[in-house]
C-alpha cells in the first residue's frame, strides 16, 4: 500500500467521525428542545378579583350582581385558543347564576384578562337549605366553576388539545357588600 491510499483512508475515517459526531450533537439538541421548549404545560384560570355591584336580600332569598376579573395564564411557547365556555356560580350545590367566557386566545407566555358580570339569584335554592341562616349570619358562601377547552398551537405547526379549569370559592359579606375569602384552586 502506498502513502496516498493510507492518507485518503484516514481522511475518510475522520470525515465519517465528524459526520457521526454532528448527527449525535443534532439529535441531542433536538431532544433537549422537545423536552424543554415543546413541552405543553397546564394552563391556569383564576378569578383575580370580584366586586359586588348590587345586593338585595331578605331572610330567605337574595339577588347579587357581581363584577369579576378572570385571568387565563399561558406558560407555553405557543398560543392557547379556546372556545366559548359557560361558568357557573353556585350556592352549596345549587346553580344560582351563570356567565359566558367568550372565545378568545392567550398569547404565548402571557396572561389574558377578561371582565365579566353575573347576576346570581336564589330562585332555584331549596327552602330546606341553610340559606336563611347564612343570610342572617352575614356571610353568603358561593363557588364558581368553569372549564375552558381549546388547543395550544406550538410554532404554528403542532396543535395539542388542552383544557383548564376554574374552581373558586368566596363569601359575600351581606353587611358591607364585599367579597371575602376569595380562593381559587
Backbone as CSV, one residue per row, in Angstrom:
resi,resn,N_x,N_y,N_z,CA_x,CA_y,CA_z,C_x,C_y,C_z
1,UNK,0.817,-1.179,0.000,0.000,0.000,0.000,0.858,1.238,0.000
2,UNK,0.345,2.219,-0.698,1.109,3.459,-0.787,0.621,4.444,0.253
3,UNK,1.388,5.503,0.409,1.044,6.538,1.371,-0.237,7.275,0.992
4,UNK,-0.495,7.437,-0.287,-1.702,8.157,-0.705,-2.956,7.389,-0.332
5,UNK,-2.922,6.053,-0.448,-4.088,5.256,-0.043,-4.323,5.348,1.455
6,UNK,-3.213,5.314,2.243,-3.350,5.435,3.689,-3.897,6.803,4.080
7,UNK,-3.423,7.858,3.423,-3.888,9.215,3.707,-5.365,9.380,3.371
8,UNK,-5.779,8.869,2.214,-7.176,9.029,1.813,-8.094,8.193,2.720
9,UNK,-7.618,7.026,3.148,-8.409,6.195,4.055,-8.540,6.904,5.422
10,UNK,-7.492,7.530,5.878,-7.514,8.274,7.143,-8.456,9.467,7.064
11,UNK,-8.417,10.168,5.908,-9.319,11.308,5.720,-10.776,10.855,5.738
12,UNK,-11.078,9.721,5.093,-12.442,9.205,5.066,-12.908,8.838,6.485
13,UNK,-12.026,8.243,7.271,-12.387,7.889,8.645,-12.672,9.144,9.473
14,UNK,-11.824,10.182,9.300,-12.043,11.441,10.020,-13.351,12.082,9.593
15,UNK,-13.622,12.087,8.299,-14.858,12.672,7.770,-16.072,11.928,8.325
16,UNK,-16.009,10.618,8.336,-17.103,9.810,8.873,-17.285,10.076,10.369
17,UNK,-16.202,10.226,11.101,-16.273,10.518,12.538,-16.924,11.879,12.774
18,UNK,-16.594,12.885,11.980,-17.204,14.205,12.092,-18.699,14.152,11.778
19,UNK,-19.065,13.403,10.780,-20.482,13.288,10.419,-21.262,12.618,11.552
20,UNK,-20.722,11.536,12.100,-21.385,10.840,13.211,-21.495,11.770,14.426
21,UNK,-20.434,12.501,14.744,-20.464,13.440,15.880,-21.495,14.535,15.642
22,UNK,-21.597,15.024,14.417,-22.584,16.058,14.088,-24.010,15.554,14.231
23,UNK,-24.258,14.338,13.765,-25.602,13.750,13.877,-25.963,13.555,15.353
24,UNK,-25.020,13.083,16.150,-25.271,12.892,17.578,-25.552,14.235,18.256
25,UNK,-24.784,15.251,17.934,-24.987,16.585,18.527,-26.357,17.138,18.142
26,UNK,-26.744,17.014,16.868,-28.055,17.495,16.434,-29.177,16.734,17.129
27,UNK,-29.029,15.446,17.300,-30.038,14.647,17.984,-30.203,15.100,19.423
28,UNK,-29.099,15.357,20.097,-29.156,15.829,21.484,-29.851,17.182,21.558
29,UNK,-29.531,18.091,20.649,-30.153,19.418,20.627,-31.651,19.299,20.382
30,UNK,-32.053,18.453,19.436,-33.477,18.285,19.138,-34.213,17.687,20.328
31,UNK,-33.634,16.682,20.973,-34.273,16.064,22.140,-34.429,17.080,23.268
32,UNK,-33.397,17.872,23.548,-33.490,18.905,24.580,-34.548,19.947,24.222
33,UNK,-34.614,20.352,22.968,-35.613,21.326,22.519,-37.017,20.776,22.734
34,UNK,-37.233,19.530,22.351,-38.559,18.926,22.509,-38.918,18.779,23.981
35,UNK,-37.978,18.359,24.801,-38.272,18.146,26.216,-38.463,19.439,26.998
36,UNK,-37.733,20.482,26.658,-37.784,21.717,27.438,-38.722,22.767,26.852
37,UNK,-38.658,22.989,25.573,-39.421,24.074,24.961,-40.782,23.599,24.478
38,UNK,-40.827,22.461,23.828,-42.062,22.000,23.210,-43.005,21.313,24.199
39,UNK,-42.618,21.166,25.427,-43.487,20.539,26.429,-44.694,21.441,26.675
40,UNK,-45.868,20.865,26.613,-47.087,21.643,26.822,-47.462,21.563,28.293
41,UNK,-47.466,22.712,28.914,-47.751,22.796,30.341,-49.237,23.075,30.560
42,UNK,-49.685,22.885,31.799,-51.070,23.166,32.141,-51.311,24.660,32.180
43,UNK,-52.511,25.032,31.837,-52.918,26.430,31.855,-53.601,26.721,33.191
44,UNK,-53.589,27.969,33.594,-54.200,28.340,34.860,-55.296,29.376,34.606
45,UNK,-56.480,29.098,35.129,-57.606,30.026,35.037,-58.009,30.370,36.460
46,UNK,-58.106,31.659,36.733,-58.432,32.107,38.084,-59.336,33.335,38.031
47,UNK,-60.022,33.551,39.132,-60.728,34.816,39.338,-59.772,35.679,40.150
48,UNK,-59.332,36.777,39.556,-58.375,37.643,40.250,-59.053,38.533,41.281
49,UNK,-60.198,39.098,40.900,-60.909,39.964,41.832,-62.398,39.924,41.529
50,UNK,-63.187,40.151,42.563,-64.641,40.191,42.439,-65.133,41.362,43.268
51,UNK,-66.099,42.085,42.718,-66.726,43.158,43.481,-68.238,43.016,43.380
52,UNK,-68.916,43.460,44.409,-70.378,43.412,44.451,-70.903,44.728,43.893
53,UNK,-71.654,44.635,42.786,-72.251,45.830,42.196,-73.559,46.174,42.896
54,UNK,-74.383,45.159,43.145,-75.630,45.387,43.878,-75.998,44.110,44.621
55,UNK,-76.680,44.292,45.745,-77.091,43.158,46.568,-78.410,43.497,47.231
56,UNK,-79.381,42.623,47.040,-80.647,42.725,47.757,-80.934,41.355,48.346
57,UNK,-81.428,41.359,49.590,-81.727,40.081,50.227,-82.795,40.255,51.287
58,UNK,-83.476,39.149,51.536,-84.432,39.049,52.642,-83.965,37.868,53.493
59,UNK,-84.818,37.409,54.393,-84.431,36.269,55.230,-84.302,34.976,54.439
60,UNK,-84.978,34.873,53.289,-84.981,33.588,52.575,-84.605,33.690,51.100
61,UNK,-84.162,34.855,50.636,-83.777,34.982,49.225,-82.717,36.068,49.056
62,UNK,-82.049,36.008,47.920,-81.048,37.029,47.610,-80.951,37.221,46.103
63,UNK,-80.426,38.366,45.738,-80.073,38.672,44.361,-78.817,39.534,44.420
64,UNK,-77.760,39.059,43.786,-76.486,39.766,43.839,-75.921,39.877,42.436
65,UNK,-75.425,41.050,42.098,-74.773,41.269,40.809,-73.282,41.459,41.079
66,UNK,-72.464,40.588,40.443,-71.023,40.571,40.698,-70.256,40.966,39.440
67,UNK,-69.189,41.718,39.618,-68.224,42.011,38.550,-66.943,41.269,38.894
68,UNK,-66.458,40.489,37.937,-65.268,39.678,38.209,-64.237,39.866,37.110
69,UNK,-62.964,39.792,37.503,-61.873,39.786,36.534,-61.287,38.377,36.524
70,UNK,-61.347,37.744,35.353,-60.854,36.381,35.184,-59.573,36.433,34.377
71,UNK,-58.583,35.641,34.783,-57.321,35.601,34.049,-57.029,34.181,33.569
72,UNK,-56.489,34.099,32.357,-56.043,32.832,31.776,-54.540,32.967,31.588
73,UNK,-53.777,32.203,32.359,-52.310,32.276,32.294,-51.786,31.131,31.440
74,UNK,-51.058,31.485,30.389,-50.490,30.518,29.455,-48.975,30.549,29.608
75,UNK,-48.388,29.446,30.062,-46.935,29.375,30.258,-46.253,28.611,29.131
76,UNK,-46.975,28.332,28.067,-46.439,27.567,26.937,-45.769,28.476,25.913
77,UNK,-44.981,27.865,25.016,-44.333,28.595,23.933,-45.208,28.590,22.688
78,UNK,-46.495,28.624,22.884,-47.459,28.685,21.795,-48.738,29.269,22.350
79,UNK,-49.562,29.834,21.477,-50.777,30.459,21.981,-51.861,29.419,22.239
80,UNK,-52.754,29.742,23.189,-53.867,28.879,23.565,-55.140,29.524,23.051
81,UNK,-55.790,28.866,22.096,-57.070,29.332,21.566,-58.164,28.483,22.181
82,UNK,-59.131,29.149,22.825,-60.200,28.394,23.478,-61.561,28.867,22.992
83,UNK,-62.541,27.982,23.123,-63.903,28.230,22.678,-64.709,28.902,23.783
84,UNK,-65.942,29.313,23.425,-66.858,29.854,24.426,-67.051,28.837,25.537
85,UNK,-67.113,29.326,26.760,-67.322,28.451,27.911,-68.369,29.068,28.822
86,UNK,-69.111,28.210,29.465,-70.105,28.668,30.419,-69.579,28.398,31.814
87,UNK,-69.586,29.427,32.630,-69.157,29.312,34.021,-70.384,29.432,34.913
88,UNK,-70.354,28.743,36.028,-71.499,28.762,36.932,-71.099,29.298,38.295
89,UNK,-72.063,29.938,38.930,-71.951,30.365,40.323,-72.953,29.510,41.092
90,UNK,-72.499,28.913,42.195,-73.372,28.008,42.950,-73.403,28.388,44.417
91,UNK,-74.566,28.138,45.009,-74.720,28.208,46.458,-74.892,26.769,46.917
92,UNK,-74.033,26.276,47.777,-73.940,24.850,48.109,-73.774,24.087,46.810
93,UNK,-74.727,23.297,46.381,-74.597,22.581,45.108,-75.604,23.073,44.078
94,UNK,-76.361,24.110,44.406,-77.404,24.618,43.525,-76.867,25.774,42.689
95,UNK,-77.053,25.668,41.373,-76.606,26.738,40.471,-77.514,27.953,40.647
96,UNK,-76.913,29.094,40.967,-77.689,30.320,41.179,-77.401,31.383,40.122
97,UNK,-76.395,31.157,39.283,-76.089,32.102,38.217,-75.074,31.512,37.261
98,UNK,-75.037,32.076,36.058,-74.033,31.633,35.098,-73.645,32.793,34.190
99,UNK,-72.438,32.686,33.656,-71.942,33.699,32.734,-71.103,33.022,31.670
100,UNK,-70.853,33.736,30.589,-70.110,33.176,29.466,-68.726,33.806,29.388
101,UNK,-67.741,32.950,29.210,-66.383,33.404,28.904,-66.261,33.265,27.396
102,UNK,-66.123,34.399,26.716,-66.175,34.375,25.257,-64.913,33.777,24.637
103,UNK,-65.096,33.248,23.433,-64.000,32.644,22.668,-62.873,33.663,22.518
104,UNK,-61.665,33.220,22.817,-60.521,34.126,22.733,-59.240,33.305,22.665
105,UNK,-58.128,33.987,22.923,-56.836,33.316,22.933,-55.929,33.995,23.941
106,UNK,-55.028,33.201,24.467,-53.987,33.704,25.357,-52.670,33.517,24.614
107,UNK,-51.991,34.603,24.340,-50.737,34.521,23.590,-49.687,33.762,24.389
108,UNK,-48.615,33.374,23.676,-47.613,32.541,24.334,-46.943,33.295,25.476
109,UNK,-46.789,32.567,26.579,-46.159,33.048,27.797,-46.721,34.387,28.258
110,UNK,-48.062,34.484,28.287,-48.700,35.715,28.745,-50.000,35.373,29.479
111,UNK,-50.614,36.400,30.033,-51.868,36.251,30.759,-52.923,37.127,30.103
112,UNK,-54.045,36.516,29.774,-55.178,37.231,29.177,-56.216,37.468,30.270
113,UNK,-56.741,38.687,30.339,-57.713,39.033,31.389,-59.056,39.407,30.758
114,UNK,-60.139,39.000,31.440,-61.497,39.287,30.987,-62.297,39.837,32.152
115,UNK,-63.180,40.759,31.855,-64.121,41.253,32.851,-65.498,40.699,32.515
116,UNK,-66.155,40.140,33.508,-67.486,39.577,33.320,-68.408,40.094,34.416
117,UNK,-69.692,40.109,34.098,-70.719,40.482,35.063,-71.713,39.342,35.138
118,UNK,-72.095,38.978,36.345,-73.043,37.887,36.544,-74.036,38.264,37.636
119,UNK,-75.285,37.861,37.413,-76.316,38.042,38.423,-76.676,36.682,38.984
120,UNK,-76.619,36.562,40.284,-76.953,35.311,40.966,-78.188,35.548,41.828
121,UNK,-79.163,34.644,41.684,-80.389,34.750,42.476,-80.692,33.408,43.127
122,UNK,-81.435,33.462,44.204,-81.750,32.247,44.956,-83.046,31.597,44.509
123,UNK,-83.520,31.872,43.305,-84.801,31.337,42.839,-84.834,29.814,42.838
124,UNK,-83.701,29.154,42.559,-83.669,27.683,42.482,-83.214,27.001,43.769
125,UNK,-82.926,27.780,44.786,-82.441,27.206,46.044,-83.613,26.625,46.822
126,UNK,-83.421,25.444,47.348,-84.452,24.755,48.117,-84.776,25.523,49.393
127,UNK,-86.035,25.482,49.770,-86.434,26.161,51.007,-85.907,25.430,52.239
128,UNK,-85.463,24.186,52.052,-84.916,23.404,53.162,-83.421,23.656,53.373
129,UNK,-82.838,24.511,52.566,-81.397,24.753,52.674,-81.082,25.652,53.859
130,UNK,-79.809,25.896,54.038,-79.337,26.758,55.126,-79.257,28.224,54.707
131,UNK,-79.964,28.601,53.648,-79.866,29.951,53.109,-80.239,31.011,54.141
132,UNK,-81.330,30.811,54.860,-81.767,31.811,55.839,-80.714,32.028,56.918
133,UNK,-80.123,30.940,57.416,-79.108,31.112,58.466,-77.841,31.755,57.911
134,UNK,-77.466,31.436,56.649,-76.292,32.073,56.057,-76.517,33.571,55.854
135,UNK,-77.708,33.941,55.380,-78.007,35.367,55.177,-78.060,36.112,56.507
136,UNK,-78.619,35.482,57.530,-78.670,36.124,58.858,-77.293,36.247,59.482
137,UNK,-76.397,35.315,59.172,-75.038,35.390,59.730,-74.204,36.467,59.032
138,UNK,-74.647,36.902,57.861,-73.927,37.961,57.149,-72.906,37.448,56.156
139,UNK,-72.789,36.140,55.989,-71.827,35.548,55.049,-72.561,34.580,54.127
140,UNK,-72.558,34.885,52.845,-73.204,34.045,51.845,-72.117,33.324,51.049
141,UNK,-71.901,32.012,51.289,-70.832,31.288,50.587,-71.249,30.940,49.151
142,UNK,-70.378,31.243,48.200,-70.614,30.932,46.789,-69.379,30.241,46.217
143,UNK,-69.596,29.414,45.215,-68.494,28.784,44.492,-68.695,29.031,43.009
144,UNK,-67.604,28.986,42.273,-67.682,29.154,40.812,-66.881,28.049,40.150
145,UNK,-67.353,27.660,38.959,-66.675,26.597,38.207,-66.811,26.884,36.720
146,UNK,-65.723,26.652,35.990,-65.737,26.750,34.523,-64.643,25.856,33.972
147,UNK,-64.846,25.404,32.755,-63.828,24.605,32.079,-63.617,25.207,30.690
148,UNK,-62.383,25.645,30.433,-62.020,26.188,29.130,-61.362,25.090,28.310
149,UNK,-61.906,24.815,27.143,-61.342,23.799,26.256,-60.853,24.458,24.984
150,UNK,-59.680,24.038,24.523,-59.128,24.617,23.302,-57.884,23.875,22.879
151,UNK,-57.058,24.582,22.112,-55.832,23.986,21.594,-54.662,24.932,21.822
152,UNK,-53.520,24.325,22.124,-52.266,25.073,22.200,-51.579,24.888,20.852
153,UNK,-51.222,25.997,20.213,-50.570,25.985,18.900,-49.088,26.281,19.087
154,UNK,-48.245,25.267,18.874,-46.802,25.432,19.010,-46.177,25.622,17.638
155,UNK,-45.454,26.717,17.469,-44.727,27.030,16.239,-45.622,26.972,15.002
156,UNK,-46.900,27.202,15.168,-47.886,27.178,14.080,-47.861,25.856,13.307
157,UNK,-47.306,24.824,13.898,-47.237,23.512,13.253,-47.975,22.484,14.102
158,UNK,-47.628,22.413,15.380,-48.191,21.414,16.265,-49.403,21.990,16.989
159,UNK,-50.461,21.186,17.094,-51.649,21.581,17.835,-51.970,20.480,18.834
160,UNK,-52.172,20.877,20.085,-52.458,19.908,21.136,-53.681,20.386,21.910
161,UNK,-54.683,19.510,22.045,-55.877,19.854,22.806,-55.530,19.943,24.281
162,UNK,-56.009,20.996,24.914,-55.790,21.212,26.338,-57.043,21.831,26.934
163,UNK,-57.193,21.676,28.223,-58.291,22.342,28.915,-57.776,22.860,30.253
164,UNK,-58.467,23.860,30.743,-58.112,24.453,32.030,-59.388,24.640,32.830
165,UNK,-59.307,24.410,34.126,-60.486,24.509,34.972,-60.348,25.653,35.959
166,UNK,-61.483,26.327,36.163,-61.600,27.401,37.140,-62.450,26.860,38.278
167,UNK,-61.940,26.907,39.476,-62.690,26.459,40.646,-62.350,27.394,41.802
168,UNK,-63.296,28.254,42.137,-63.048,29.252,43.183,-64.189,29.246,44.189
169,UNK,-63.871,29.660,45.387,-64.884,29.842,46.424,-64.724,31.237,47.015
170,UNK,-65.832,31.754,47.494,-65.830,33.114,48.049,-67.002,33.249,49.006
171,UNK,-67.003,34.301,49.754,-68.119,34.604,50.647,-68.515,36.058,50.417
172,UNK,-69.820,36.280,50.248,-70.331,37.643,50.110,-70.726,38.116,51.501
173,UNK,-70.118,39.208,51.947,-70.480,39.812,53.220,-71.705,40.676,52.960
174,UNK,-72.847,40.266,53.527,-74.096,40.978,53.235,-74.164,42.343,53.926
175,UNK,-73.415,42.513,54.978,-73.436,43.802,55.694,-72.633,44.868,54.944
176,UNK,-71.387,44.530,54.568,-70.528,45.501,53.893,-70.600,45.410,52.375
177,UNK,-71.343,44.428,51.858,-71.472,44.177,50.419,-70.096,44.076,49.756
178,UNK,-69.263,43.214,50.331,-67.912,42.984,49.830,-67.657,41.486,49.744
179,UNK,-66.644,41.119,48.955,-66.258,39.724,48.797,-65.126,39.425,49.793
180,UNK,-65.261,38.300,50.470,-64.243,37.876,51.424,-63.805,36.449,51.089
181,UNK,-62.602,36.116,51.483,-62.062,34.755,51.356,-62.140,34.198,49.938
182,UNK,-61.725,34.974,48.972,-61.688,34.508,47.583,-60.477,33.595,47.415
183,UNK,-60.727,32.302,47.171,-59.646,31.346,46.970,-59.935,30.528,45.721
184,UNK,-58.899,30.345,44.907,-59.022,29.549,43.687,-58.030,28.398,43.749
185,UNK,-58.437,27.262,43.202,-57.573,26.073,43.171,-56.912,25.961,41.825
